[in-house]
Amino acid sequence: MAYATGTTVTVASSQMEIARTLERYKVHTYSFGARPGLAMVEFEIDGYPIRVAVPLPAKPVREKGPSPETGRTVNLWTRWEQDVKECWRALLLLIKANLEAVERGIVKVEEAFMAYLITNDGRTLGDVVLPSFRENQLAIEAGKAEAASR
């Protein structure tokens, strides 16, 4: 079962808790954002600009429809709102866990939030590095498969 399944905490309450968490760890500059398919928090800590985002489910085009589990007609908008609330709770958990790891000295800020560091062109380091990393991994796997077939 995913974290926060069935939560009754509103998105606004999760955002307030994220704000309190950031302030508790001495982060005083932050903002929240959302666009179709994405919820995010941007903040700066120790001079590092950070954007942590989680994917959001697509909003259904109609209010009612069949449940994927049972086939019964359900309110798809209510289900979508629940999914969005759960995503914001997961975003809180991610931020809180990383800040606590930094506070405890387990990792440095730049290690805890490496994939989320914002580069000069506005992308995150994860956006920049991960595609080439995946390509490299696929090339390695292809090379191994080719070598094994010889």
N, C-alpha and C positions, 0 to 999 in steps of 0.2 A: 504494500500500500504506500502511495506517495505521501510525502510530508504534507501536512495541513489538509488532508482530504476531509471534506465536510466542514471546513472552518466556517464560522459565522462572522468572523472579523471582516469588516468592510475594507475596501481599498484605501479609503481615507484614513482609517485607523492604522492600517499597516504602514502607510506613509508617515504618519505621526510617530509611530514606533521606530521606524528607520531614522527619522530626524533626531529623536531622543538618543538612539544608539550612536549615531554619528557624533552628536554633541558630547556624549559621555566619553567618547574616545578622542575628544578635542578636535573634531572636524566641525568647523563653523561655516564653511562655504560649501553648499550643496544645492542641487536642484533635482526635481522629479520630471519625468517625461513619459509619454506614451504615444505610440502611433499604431495604426493597424498592424497587429502581429508582434508588437514589441513594447515592453515596459522597461524603464531604465531609471537609474539614479547616477548622477554625475557629482563628483566631489573632488576636493583636493586635500591631500594629506602629505605632510613633509615635502611639499613642493611637487608632488607627483599628481598630475591630473588623471582622474580615473572615471571610466564609464562602465558600470555593471548593468547588464541587460539580460532579460529573460524573454523567451518567445511567448507570445500570447496566442491562444487559439483564435482562429478567424471567426468573426461574428456571423452567425447564421443569417441567411437572407430572408428567412421566414420565421415567424414566431413558433409555430408548432410543426412537429414532424416526428418520424419514427425514431425510437430509441435504438441505437446500434446493438444494445444488449438484449432487449426483449422484443423489439419491433412494435411495441405499444406507442401510441401517440403521446408525446411529452412536450413541455414548453422548452424549446431549444434555447430561447433567450435566457431563461432562468438557469439552465445548465451552463451556458456560456459565462454568465455573470459569476457563477460558482467557480468555474475554472479560472477566471481572471483573479478572483479573490485568493485562490490557492497559489497562483503564480506569484502574486505580490508577497505572500507569506514566505514562499521559498526564496524570493529575492532578499527579504529581511534576514532569513537564516544564513544565506551565503555571505552577506555583508557582515553580520554579527560574528560568524565563525572566523572569518578572515581577520577582522579587527581584534578579536580575542587572541588569535594566534600571534599577531604582531605584538600586542600588549604583553603577552607572556614570554616573548623573546624566542618563540619557536621558529618564526620566520621574520624576515625583514619586510617592510611595506612593499618594496618593489618585487619581492618574491611572492608574497601573498596575492598581489593584484597584477602580476606580470601580464597576463592575457588581456587585462582591462585597461592598461596604461594607454592614454590617448597620445597618438603620434602627432607630429606637426601638420599632417594633412587631414586630421580629424578622424582617422580610422583608429581602431585599437590595435595594440601590438598583436593580439590574437588574429585580427582580420588580416594583418600583413604577413605574419609568419606561418600560420597554420595551413593555408593552401599549398605553399611550397613544401612544407613538411609532409603533407599527405601525398603530394606528387612524388617526393623522394621515397616514401614508404612503399608506394605502389611500384615504383621502378625497382626497388630492392626485391620486392616479392616477385615481380616479373622476371628479374634476373635469376632468382632462385628456381623458379618454375622452369625457365629455359635450361638452366644448368642440370636440373633433375631429369629433364627429358632427353638429355644427350646420352 
